[in-house]
Amino acid sequence: MTPATDSRHSLVKRALFTCHGHPLSGHAGRSKTLDRAKLLYYWPGIDRDTRIYVKACRHCQQYKPNQHKKCAGPYTPHNMTTPWEVMCIDQTSIKKSIQMDIGHY
């Protein structure tokens, strides 16, 4: 790093700490941190720098829950020997407001 890029990196890091890591910032997620940074600062690459900073935040990695949902495993069909041995039902529900509308027709 040259002194100019080192200075820029230091300023960017300080700005992102103010918007994300400061105790009054609350370790908000990427989009809220980016909104706050854009409100207070501007530099080329603000989106990329914010994404990298929030993704690398140790506090968030340790204390924020993982947002990725686990998918169901692959479907394995059952070997049936007689008809109606296994029956599957898809159960759904309708919102109350929709149930009321249906009842009026």
Secondary structure, DSSP 4 states (H G I P E B T S, - for coil): --HHHHHHHHHHHHHHIIIIISTTT----HHHHHHHHHHH---TTHHHHHHHHHHH-HHHHHHSPP-PPPPP--------SSTTSS---------HHHHHHHHT-
